[in-house]
């Protein structure tokens, strides 16, 4: 018989799963924002290039 201890967060089996999901969401969000920052920096450099040449 499986017993879920919902009152104690340390023993709740759903807690590690939720933490893993949140960690994945955070990692994906940070990767997206880094990629967008790099793209924006590239666009900024491309816009500055014709003026300096």
Residue frames as qw, qx, qy, qz and C-alpha x, y, z in Angstrom:
[[0.000, 0.888, 0.459, 0.000, 0.00, 0.00, 0.00],
 [0.415, 0.315, -0.002, 0.854, 1.35, 3.41, -1.01],
 [0.259, -0.820, -0.421, 0.289, 0.91, 6.24, 1.43],
 [0.359, 0.584, 0.059, 0.726, 1.47, 9.85, 0.41],
 [0.398, -0.555, -0.397, 0.613, 2.54, 12.22, 3.17],
 [0.229, 0.746, 0.330, 0.531, 1.02, 15.46, 1.96],
 [0.383, -0.915, -0.124, 0.013, 1.45, 17.37, 5.22],
 [0.583, -0.605, 0.320, 0.438, 5.22, 16.97, 5.31],
 [0.521, 0.803, -0.180, -0.228, 6.84, 18.61, 2.25],
 [0.141, -0.614, 0.768, 0.110, 10.03, 16.64, 2.83],
 [0.407, -0.023, 0.913, -0.010, 8.22, 13.36, 2.27],
 [0.619, 0.597, 0.277, -0.429, 5.79, 14.45, -0.45],
 [0.661, 0.024, 0.583, 0.472, 6.88, 12.72, -3.68],
 [0.405, 0.805, 0.373, 0.221, 5.47, 15.53, -5.83],
 [0.231, -0.921, 0.096, 0.299, 7.88, 18.12, -4.41],
 [0.467, -0.385, 0.557, 0.568, 11.02, 16.94, -6.26],
 [0.437, 0.463, 0.666, 0.389, 8.99, 16.66, -9.45],
 [0.082, 0.955, 0.285, 0.014, 7.71, 20.23, -9.12],
 [0.358, -0.784, 0.280, 0.423, 11.21, 21.48, -8.30],
 [0.530, -0.054, 0.651, 0.541, 12.58, 19.73, -11.38],
 [0.325, 0.710, 0.556, 0.284, 9.88, 21.26, -13.57],
 [0.096, -0.981, -0.082, 0.148, 10.54, 24.72, -12.15],
 [0.480, -0.555, 0.447, 0.512, 14.30, 24.30, -12.65],
 [0.493, 0.263, 0.657, 0.506, 13.70, 23.36, -16.29],
 [0.161, 0.892, 0.403, 0.128, 11.42, 26.37, -16.79],
 [0.282, -0.897, 0.126, 0.317, 14.01, 28.68, -15.23],
 [0.537, -0.290, 0.568, 0.551, 16.83, 27.22, -17.33],
 [0.418, 0.508, 0.623, 0.424, 14.82, 27.56, -20.55],
 [0.007, 0.968, 0.250, -0.034, 13.84, 31.13, -19.69],
 [0.377, -0.762, 0.298, 0.433, 17.45, 32.11, -19.05],
 [0.532, -0.003, 0.643, 0.551, 18.59, 30.49, -22.29],
 [0.298, 0.743, 0.536, 0.268, 15.87, 32.36, -24.21],
 [0.113, -0.979, -0.065, 0.158, 16.76, 35.70, -22.68],
 [0.487, -0.524, 0.463, 0.523, 20.48, 35.14, -23.35],
 [0.485, 0.281, 0.661, 0.498, 19.74, 34.25, -26.96],
 [0.155, 0.892, 0.402, 0.140, 17.53, 37.33, -27.37],
 [0.301, -0.875, 0.136, 0.354, 20.22, 39.53, -25.85],
 [0.516, -0.250, 0.583, 0.576, 22.79, 38.14, -28.30],
 [0.376, 0.567, 0.618, 0.394, 20.44, 38.68, -31.23],
 [0.030, -0.971, -0.228, 0.057, 19.73, 42.24, -30.09],
 [0.418, -0.696, 0.325, 0.486, 23.45, 42.95, -29.72],
 [0.511, 0.088, 0.646, 0.560, 24.03, 41.65, -33.25],
 [0.227, 0.797, 0.498, 0.256, 21.29, 43.93, -34.61],
 [0.220, -0.943, -0.015, 0.251, 22.76, 46.89, -32.75],
 [0.495, -0.432, 0.492, 0.571, 26.21, 46.17, -34.18],
 [0.440, 0.374, 0.658, 0.484, 24.77, 45.81, -37.69],
 [0.088, 0.927, 0.358, 0.072, 23.00, 49.15, -37.38],
 [0.317, -0.861, 0.177, 0.356, 26.18, 50.89, -36.24],
 [0.699, -0.082, 0.494, 0.511, 28.37, 49.37, -38.94],
 [0.460, 0.643, 0.395, 0.468, 27.29, 51.48, -41.98],
 [0.120, -0.989, -0.066, -0.064, 27.69, 54.73, -40.04],
 [0.548, -0.694, 0.350, 0.310, 31.29, 53.99, -39.07],
 [0.714, 0.098, 0.510, 0.470, 32.39, 52.83, -42.53]]
